[in-house]
Amino acid sequence: MELTTEIRRLLDLMPASGRMMTKIVSKSEQAKVIDSPFPLPWNRERPVYINFDLWRRLPKQQRDLLLLSKVSWLVGVRWLKPDIYQGVAVAGSLGAVVELVQHDAVGVLVAGGLSAIALVRIWRTNHSSQLELTADEAAIQVAQRRGYNETEAAGYLLAAIESVARLEGRSGLSFTELIRSQNLRVIAGRSPVGVPQSIKDEV
């Protein structure tokens, strides 16, 4: 596998939103096959680090779905989107500033507390298992536009999750990977048992 050619191929595979936001970086020293730091609001670029020594041991189809899932996760992390928690965070911050100007200590505490609660909720949402499942499903949709069908794409991603754990020398899958695997089995038609919503929402 020639590194430059593979990176170019992976960039072509990505959806347009992924190409705009993410950057593929070779990182042979990392223990993980593919990794990306959690994107914080002030990070303009969202790098995807790949250990190409391990990456090349995976079949092309598994590599494709792994990358699409990672990119979909990165694109799916949104700090600024209109919802109730964003509104509360903004209102709380503005309220804290107003109360601070008016030297109202209790008002500052109340408004700051509301802001903090809303920000914690936003953080938890961006770290939930649901976001990972959504990323997998988005990856499968993109893969369908690249010539895969839904069932085989889900099967390749399921196999990739298991292959990555083996390549990284792990004895088993993490909690989130187990949830993702079960959800992918349903999409691939290998299991009728879906993942309960209460478990999807776990952090």
C-alpha positions in Angstrom: 0.0 0.0 0.0 1.4 3.4 -1.1 0.7 5.9 1.6 0.0 9.0 -0.6 -2.3 6.9 -2.9 -4.3 5.5 0.1 -4.7 8.9 1.7 -5.9 10.3 -1.7 -8.3 7.4 -2.1 -9.7 7.9 1.5 -10.2 11.6 0.8 -12.2 10.8 -2.3 -14.3 8.3 -0.3 -15.3 11.0 2.3 -18.5 13.0 2.0 -17.9 16.7 1.1 -18.5 17.8 4.7 -15.8 15.4 5.9 -13.2 16.7 3.4 -13.9 20.3 4.6 -13.6 19.5 8.3 -11.1 16.7 8.6 -7.5 15.9 7.8 -5.9 12.5 7.5 -2.5 12.3 9.4 -0.2 9.3 9.4 0.8 8.4 13.0 2.7 5.1 13.1 3.6 5.4 16.8 0.0 5.2 18.0 -1.4 2.0 19.4 -4.8 2.5 17.8 -5.5 1.7 14.1 -7.5 4.9 13.7 -8.1 7.6 16.2 -9.2 11.2 16.5 -9.2 13.5 19.6 -12.6 14.8 20.7 -13.2 18.0 18.8 -13.5 21.1 21.0 -15.4 24.2 19.9 -12.3 26.2 19.1 -10.6 23.5 17.0 -11.1 24.4 13.4 -9.5 21.3 12.0 -10.4 17.8 13.1 -7.5 15.4 12.4 -7.9 11.7 11.8 -4.8 9.8 12.9 -4.1 6.5 11.2 -1.4 3.9 12.0 -0.9 2.8 8.4 1.3 -0.2 9.5 -1.9 -1.6 11.2 -4.3 -0.1 8.7 -2.8 -2.0 5.7 -3.6 -5.3 7.4 -7.4 -4.6 7.1 -9.3 -5.5 3.9 -10.2 -2.4 1.8 -13.9 -2.7 2.6 -13.3 -2.6 6.3 -10.9 0.3 5.9 -13.6 2.2 4.0 -16.3 1.8 6.6 -13.9 2.5 9.5 -12.9 5.8 8.0 -16.5 6.8 7.1 -17.6 6.0 10.6 -14.8 8.1 12.2 -15.4 11.0 9.8 -19.2 10.8 10.4 -18.6 10.9 14.2 -16.3 14.0 13.8 -18.8 15.8 11.6 -21.6 14.8 14.1 -20.0 16.5 17.1 -21.7 19.9 17.1 -21.2 22.5 19.8 -23.3 25.1 18.1 -26.7 23.8 17.1 -30.1 25.3 18.0 -31.7 23.4 20.8 -33.0 24.0 24.3 -29.6 23.4 26.0 -27.8 25.7 23.7 -30.5 28.3 24.4 -30.2 27.8 28.2 -26.4 28.0 28.0 -26.4 31.3 26.1 -29.2 32.8 28.2 -27.4 31.8 31.4 -24.1 33.3 30.2 -25.8 36.5 29.2 -27.7 36.6 32.5 -24.4 36.1 34.4 -22.8 39.0 32.6 -25.8 41.3 33.3 -25.9 40.3 37.0 -22.2 40.7 37.3 -22.5 44.3 35.9 -25.2 44.9 38.5 -23.1 43.4 41.3 -25.7 40.8 42.1 -23.8 37.8 43.5 -26.9 35.6 43.8 -28.0 36.4 40.3 -24.5 35.6 39.0 -24.5 32.2 40.8 -28.0 31.3 39.5 -27.3 32.3 35.9 -23.8 30.7 36.0 -25.3 27.5 37.4 -27.9 27.3 34.6 -25.1 27.8 32.1 -23.0 25.1 33.7 -25.9 22.6 33.7 -26.7 23.2 30.0 -23.0 22.9 29.0 -22.7 19.6 30.9 -25.7 18.3 29.1 -24.2 19.4 25.7 -21.0 17.6 26.7 -22.8 14.4 27.6 -24.8 14.4 24.4 -21.6 14.8 22.4 -20.1 11.8 24.3 -23.1 9.5 24.2 -23.3 6.1 22.6 -26.1 7.4 20.5 -23.7 9.7 18.6 -21.5 6.6 17.8 -24.5 4.7 16.5 -25.6 7.7 14.4 -22.1 7.9 13.0 -22.2 4.3 12.0 -25.5 4.7 10.3 -24.3 7.8 8.5 -21.2 5.9 7.3 -23.4 3.2 5.9 -25.5 5.8 4.0 -22.3 7.3 2.5 -21.0 3.9 1.6 -24.2 3.2 -0.3 -23.4 6.2 -2.5 -20.0 4.7 -3.0 -21.3 1.4 -4.4 -22.0 -0.7 -1.3 -25.4 -1.9 -0.3 -26.7 -1.4 3.3 -26.4 -5.0 4.4 -22.8 -5.5 3.2 -21.7 -2.1 4.5 -23.0 -2.9 8.0 -21.3 -6.3 7.8 -17.9 -4.8 6.8 -18.1 -2.2 9.6 -19.0 -4.9 12.1 -16.0 -7.0 11.0 -13.8 -3.9 11.1 -14.7 -3.2 14.7 -13.7 -6.8 15.7 -10.5 -6.7 13.5 -9.4 -3.4 15.1 -9.7 -4.9 18.6 -7.5 -7.8 17.5 -4.9 -5.7 15.8 -4.6 -3.4 18.8 -4.0 -6.5 21.0 -7.2 -6.0 23.1 -8.9 -9.0 24.7 -12.4 -7.8 23.9 -14.6 -5.0 22.8 -15.4 -1.9 24.8 -19.0 -1.2 26.0 -19.6 1.2 23.2 -18.2 -1.2 20.6 -20.5 -3.9 21.9 -23.5 -1.6 21.5 -22.3 -0.6 18.0 -21.8 -4.2 17.0 -25.3 -5.2 18.1 -26.8 -2.3 16.2 -24.8 -3.3 13.1 -26.0 -6.9 13.4 -29.6 -5.7 13.2 -28.8 -3.5 10.1 -26.9 -6.4 8.5 -29.9 -8.7 9.1 -28.0 -11.0 11.4 -30.0 -10.3 14.6 -33.6 -9.3 15.3 -32.7 -7.8 18.7 -32.1 -4.0 18.6 -30.3 -1.9 21.1 -32.7 -0.4 23.8 -32.9 3.4 23.8 -31.9 3.5 27.4 -28.6 1.8 26.6 -28.1 4.0 23.5 -28.2 7.0 25.7 -25.5 5.7 28.0 -22.3 7.8 28.1 
